């Protein structure tokens, strides 16, 4: 199966101890929609990230996520956060 690009908006929540945690990812049709959804999510959460990820769902092999946009408060270590969102 050929590689597929997934677009995602990921809300960032403020934990009880003030730590930033990933929320439930929201799929989008394209980069513009992912960015727009992330902007909207950031209004009601600590922040949000729009990103894309390419890969083959049949083999489970994916390239690293590519950040499209960030809004609000975002954790400093995005690689850990993106790994937990996929």
N, C-alpha and C positions, 0 to 999 in steps of 0.2 A: 504494500500500500504506500502511496506517495506521502511525503511529509505534509502535515496540516498545520496551519498557524491558528492558534487560539488567542483570542483577545479577552482580557480580564480586567475588571475593576475590583480592587480589594480594599474594603474599609479597614481602618486602623482604630481599634478600640482602646480606651484607657482602662487598665485593670484596677482592681481595688487598691493595690499598693502603688499606683501611679505608673506602672509599667505599660508599655505600648504592645498590644497584642493584635494579631490578624483576626479579622472577622470572617464572615462567610463570603467566598469569592462569587462575583457576578459575571457571567459570560457576556460578551458583546460580539456584534457582527464584524466590527472593524476597529481600527485604531481610533478614529474620531469618536465612535460611540463609547469605547472604553474610557477615553479621556473625559467625555461628557458625564458618564455615569460616576466616575471617580470624583469629579467636581461636586456632583450632587450628594454623594455619600459623605464627603468631607464636611458638608453643612451640618450633618447630624452626628458625626463621629469626630474623634480627635484628628483624623486625617484620612487620606486614601491614596492608593497607588494604581495607576493604569499601566498594564504591561502586556507583552505578547510573548508567546512561547511556541516554537516550531518543533514538530516531532512526528513520529510514527506511532499512533495509538496501538497498533497491533503488536509492535515489538516492544513498546514501552520506552523507547529511546527518544529523549528530548534534549534539545539544545538549552543552554542557560536562558533564563528569562531576560527580556529586553525591556527596561523601564521606558515608558512613553511619557508619563507625567506624574508628578507628586503634588499633593495638596495637604496643607496643615502640618500637623506633627507626624513625623515619620521616624521609625527606629534608625539608629545609626548603622546597624548591620543588616542591610537589606537582603543579603544572600541567605541568611538564616530564615528570614521572614518569607522570602519567595519559595524556599524549599518546603516550608510548612503549608504553603497555599496551593501547591500543585498536587 
